[in-house]
Amino acid sequence: MTLVPLGDRVVLKQVEAEETTKSGIVLPGQAQEKPQQAEVVAVGPGGVVDGKEVKMEVAVGDKVIYSKYSGTEVKMDGTEYIIVKQNDILAIVK
């Protein structure tokens, strides 16, 4: 199965959380904060949202930073994805 987003939505695959800090301390699973960085897996076609034309500014394969409490989490084939609106994406990491 594949996810095909509609409108101005984007499907993201979250980057793995770091298991150690920069100083070498190993973090247990509960202490790990979910990263806000993800890879774009699929991009919707854009279109008209609230009477304004939306041009998609991200592409498949881009690494992005998204808002902390945005999106809908979906699990498919054992992989977790997040579906967000394009305006919930804050930056593209280059």
N, C-alpha and C positions, 0 to 999 in steps of 0.2 A: 504494500500500500504506500501511496505517496500523499503528502499534504499539498494541496493547491490553494493558496490564500486568495481571498476575494477582495476587491476594492483596493484600499491603501494599506492592507495588512501584510506583515512580513513574518515568516517562520524562522525562528532562531534556535540554534543548538548551543546550549550553555557550555562555556569553557570549564574544564574540570577545576574544582576548588583545590587550592594549595594545601598540602598536608603538613608542611613545615613552615615555620616563620623564617625570615631572613637571617635570624640569629641561630637557627638550627633546632628550635623547639618543635617537637612533633605534636600536632593538634589532633585530638580525638574527633570523630565524626560530628558530634553535637556542637563542638566549639567552632567548627569551620563555618565561616560566613559565605553564603552563596555569592559568587562573583557576579558583577553586573556586566561582564564582558561575554560576548557570544559571537558565533559565526552565523552569517546569513545562509539559510538552506534553500529558501524559496521566497519569491517576491510576487506580490499581486500585480495586476495590470494597471493600477492607479484608477483614474476615472474622475467622476464628479462627486465630491463630498461636500455637503452643505452648500451647494450652488457654486462651488469653486473647483476648478480643474486641478487635480493633484498629479504631479509628475513624480515618479518614483526616483529617488536619489541614491538608493542603495542597490547593489547587485549581488548575485549569488557568489559566495566566497569572501565577501567583505567581513572584516572583524569590526564589531560595533560595541558601543557602550549604550545601555538602555536604562530607563528609569527603574528605580529599585522595586516599586510595588506595582508595576504595570504588567499587562498581558494576562494570558490564560495558559496555564500549564497543561500539556497534553502528553500522554505516554503512548507511543506506538512501536510495536515490534521491539520492546525492551529499551527504547531510547526515549529520553524526555526532551520535549520541544516546548518552546514558548511562542505563542502567537501574539504579536503586538501590532498596534497601528504605527505607521511610519513616524508620526509626530512624537511617539514615545522613545524613539531612538535619538540619543543626545549627540553622538559623535561617531565618526568612522575612524578606526585606528589604522594608521599607515606605517 
